[in-house]
Amino acid sequence: MKRFLAAALLAAASSAPAYAADDAALKAAIASSSRTPDNVKRDVYRHPYETLTFFGIKPDMTVVELSPGAGWYTEILAPYLRDKGKLIAAGATPESKSPNTARAGENFKKRLDANPAVFGKVQMGAFEPGARVFTYAAPGSVDMVLTFRNLHNWMEPGDEKMKALLASVHTALKPGGVFGVVEHRLPAAKKQDATASSGYLHEAYVIKTIESAGFKLAEKSEINANPKDTADHKEGVWALPPTYANKDVDRAKYAAIGESDRMTLKFIKK
């Protein structure tokens, strides 16, 4: 009986996600007073420690964050990688040929420049899927590329541009490098339209699309799952917090659901 129990425990351990050992530096970055208070409130939905350790992040890595948006994860990644690693925030830049994109890049740069103690070593790179501009890292120079809730935004330009942007990720990564993806998940029984207008994607579609670009799915996790999310809201994923696209209509219902149900996928460059 003891041997049976030992074998069962060993099997369970081998099937569990391979999280990194306790990472005090990452915990310190997440707990830092430099983070925006409203961002901290979202940790309960976004699980930054569990997500980043699932991807296997280390403080001495070169990491690219694709489409960092307002910088929710940048606030954590920048201090964590500051001393031993490198963070490249790849998205809109002030040099963009599109006025709107350039303006977004200027605003992001201002945010970085306003707090050099935290963001002073962050490098900016250009990542504009619609314009096919992907100049953010030298080939084979990156240990990990991360993107959070962005794939649905990249579908509108079409399949060829999606292939081009995924090729840029593959090229930037070192052999065996990690591509970590978090995305809003559409139930398999629901129809996904070509532009993901609801903000949700089928997990099988995401895996197939990324693997077709030369990656292999290494592991997936339910860290960011939310079974309360039915993914059938008016205004799509943006009905949920923090956006509340329907304003006060059914706000209490959406607040009770919380943020979206999300897939968390770890790919390896072949």
C-alpha positions in Angstrom: 0.0 0.0 0.0 2.8 2.4 0.9 4.5 1.7 -2.4 1.2 2.3 -4.3 0.7 5.7 -2.5 4.3 6.7 -3.2 3.9 5.9 -6.9 0.6 7.8 -7.0 2.1 10.9 -5.5 5.0 10.7 -7.9 2.7 10.5 -10.8 0.6 13.4 -9.6 3.7 15.5 -9.1 5.0 14.7 -12.6 1.7 15.8 -14.2 1.5 19.1 -12.2 2.7 22.3 -13.9 6.5 22.8 -13.6 6.5 26.1 -11.7 9.8 27.7 -10.8 11.2 27.5 -7.3 10.0 30.3 -5.0 11.1 33.6 -6.7 11.5 36.2 -4.1 12.5 38.9 -6.6 9.3 38.4 -8.6 7.2 38.5 -5.5 9.0 41.8 -4.5 8.3 43.3 -8.0 4.6 42.4 -7.7 4.4 43.8 -4.1 6.3 47.0 -5.1 4.7 50.3 -4.0 5.7 51.7 -7.4 2.8 49.8 -9.0 -0.4 51.6 -9.9 -3.0 50.9 -7.1 -5.8 50.2 -9.7 -3.5 47.7 -11.4 -2.8 45.9 -8.1 -6.5 45.4 -7.6 -6.6 43.2 -10.7 -4.0 40.7 -9.5 -6.9 38.6 -8.2 -7.9 38.0 -11.8 -4.6 38.1 -13.6 -2.4 36.0 -11.2 0.9 37.6 -12.2 3.1 35.5 -10.0 1.6 32.2 -11.0 1.4 33.2 -14.7 5.0 34.3 -15.0 6.4 31.4 -13.1 4.4 29.0 -15.2 6.1 30.5 -18.3 9.5 29.9 -16.5 10.7 33.5 -16.3 14.1 34.2 -14.7 15.6 37.6 -13.7 18.5 37.2 -16.0 16.5 36.7 -19.2 16.0 38.9 -22.2 12.2 39.3 -22.4 10.0 40.9 -25.0 6.5 42.1 -24.0 4.4 42.4 -27.2 1.8 45.2 -27.2 2.2 46.2 -23.6 -0.8 48.6 -23.8 -0.8 50.8 -20.7 1.9 48.8 -19.1 0.1 46.6 -16.6 2.7 43.8 -16.8 5.4 46.3 -17.6 5.2 47.5 -14.1 6.2 44.1 -12.9 8.6 43.0 -15.5 10.7 46.2 -15.6 11.9 46.1 -12.0 12.2 42.3 -12.0 14.5 42.3 -15.1 16.2 45.6 -14.3 19.5 44.4 -12.7 20.3 41.1 -14.4 18.1 40.9 -17.5 16.6 43.0 -20.2 13.0 44.0 -21.0 12.0 45.1 -24.5 8.5 46.7 -24.6 7.5 46.1 -28.3 4.5 48.1 -29.5 3.7 51.6 -30.6 6.7 54.0 -30.9 6.9 57.8 -31.4 8.6 57.0 -34.7 5.6 55.3 -36.2 4.3 56.6 -39.6 0.8 56.4 -38.3 -0.1 59.5 -36.3 -2.4 57.7 -33.9 0.2 54.9 -33.3 3.0 57.5 -32.9 0.8 59.4 -30.3 0.3 56.1 -28.4 4.1 55.5 -28.5 4.8 59.0 -27.2 2.4 58.5 -24.3 4.0 55.1 -23.4 7.5 56.6 -23.6 6.4 59.5 -21.3 5.2 57.0 -18.8 8.5 55.2 -18.8 10.5 58.4 -18.6 8.4 59.6 -15.7 9.8 56.9 -13.4 13.4 56.1 -14.4 14.0 54.2 -11.1 11.6 51.5 -12.3 11.5 51.9 -16.1 14.9 53.5 -16.8 16.3 50.4 -18.5 13.3 49.4 -20.5 14.0 49.3 -24.2 11.2 50.2 -26.7 10.8 48.4 -29.9 8.4 48.7 -32.8 5.6 46.1 -33.2 2.8 47.2 -35.5 1.0 44.1 -37.0 -1.2 46.2 -39.3 1.8 47.9 -40.9 4.0 44.8 -40.8 6.6 46.6 -38.7 8.5 44.3 -36.4 11.8 45.8 -35.4 12.2 45.0 -31.7 15.0 42.4 -31.3 17.9 40.9 -33.2 17.4 37.4 -34.5 18.0 34.7 -31.9 18.6 37.2 -29.1 15.5 36.7 -26.9 14.8 34.1 -24.2 11.1 34.8 -23.8 8.3 36.6 -25.6 5.1 37.4 -23.7 1.8 38.8 -24.8 -1.3 39.2 -22.7 -4.8 39.4 -24.2 -3.7 40.6 -27.6 -4.1 37.9 -30.2 -7.7 38.9 -30.9 -6.5 42.5 -31.7 -4.1 41.0 -34.4 -6.7 39.1 -36.4 -8.4 42.0 -38.2 -5.4 42.7 -40.6 -5.8 39.1 -41.9 -4.0 35.7 -41.9 -1.0 36.8 -43.8 -0.2 39.6 -41.4 -0.8 37.2 -38.5 1.8 34.8 -40.1 4.2 37.7 -40.4 4.0 38.8 -36.8 4.3 35.2 -35.5 7.3 34.8 -37.8 8.9 37.8 -36.1 8.4 36.2 -32.7 10.0 33.0 -33.9 12.9 34.8 -35.5 13.6 36.9 -32.3 13.6 33.9 -30.0 16.6 31.7 -29.3 16.2 28.0 -30.1 14.1 26.6 -27.3 12.9 30.0 -26.3 9.5 30.5 -24.8 6.4 32.2 -26.3 3.9 32.8 -23.5 0.4 33.7 -24.4 -2.7 34.7 -22.3 -5.9 35.2 -24.2 -9.7 35.5 -23.7 -11.1 32.0 -24.3 -14.2 31.3 -26.4 -16.1 28.0 -25.6 -15.6 25.5 -28.3 -19.3 25.2 -28.9 -19.6 28.9 -29.8 -18.8 30.3 -33.2 -15.7 32.4 -33.7 -15.8 35.0 -36.4 -12.8 35.8 -38.6 -12.0 39.1 -36.8 -12.7 37.9 -33.2 -15.1 40.8 -32.8 -16.2 39.6 -29.4 -12.6 39.6 -28.1 -12.7 35.8 -27.5 -10.8 33.1 -29.4 -11.1 29.3 -29.5 -8.1 27.7 -27.7 -7.7 25.1 -30.4 -7.5 27.9 -33.0 -4.8 29.7 -31.0 -2.7 26.6 -30.6 -3.0 25.6 -34.3 -2.2 29.1 -35.5 0.9 29.4 -33.3 2.2 25.9 -33.9 1.9 26.5 -37.7 4.5 29.3 -37.2 7.1 26.8 -36.0 6.3 26.5 -32.3 5.4 23.6 -30.2 2.8 23.7 -27.3 4.8 22.7 -24.3 2.1 23.2 -21.6 -1.2 24.9 -20.9 -2.6 26.0 -17.6 -5.9 27.0 -16.0 -4.3 29.7 -13.9 -6.4 32.4 -15.5 -9.6 30.4 -16.0 -12.9 31.8 -14.9 -15.9 29.4 -15.2 -18.3 32.3 -14.4 -17.6 33.8 -17.8 -20.1 32.6 -20.5 -18.4 34.6 -23.2 -21.8 35.7 -24.7 -22.1 39.3 -23.4 -23.4 42.2 -25.3 -20.2 44.2 -26.4 -18.2 41.0 -25.9 -15.3 40.7 -23.5 -15.4 44.5 -23.0 -18.7 44.2 -21.1 -16.7 42.7 -18.2 -14.5 44.6 -15.8 -12.4 46.7 -16.0 -14.0 48.2 -19.2 -17.7 47.9 -18.5 -18.6 48.7 -22.1 -22.3 48.7 -21.3 -21.8 51.3 -18.5 -24.4 50.8 -15.8 -26.5 48.2 -17.7 -26.1 44.9 -15.8 -23.0 46.3 -14.1 -23.5 44.3 -11.0 -23.8 41.1 -13.0 -20.6 41.7 -14.8 -18.8 42.7 -11.6 -19.9 39.4 -10.1 -18.4 37.5 -13.1 -15.1 39.3 -12.9 -12.6 39.4 -15.7 -12.7 37.0 -18.6 -12.1 33.3 -18.8 -8.5 33.0 -20.2 -6.3 30.4 -21.7 -2.6 30.4 -20.6 -0.4 28.7 -23.1 3.4 28.1 -23.1 5.0 27.5 -26.5 8.6 26.6 -27.3 10.5 27.5 -30.5 11.4 24.4 -32.3 
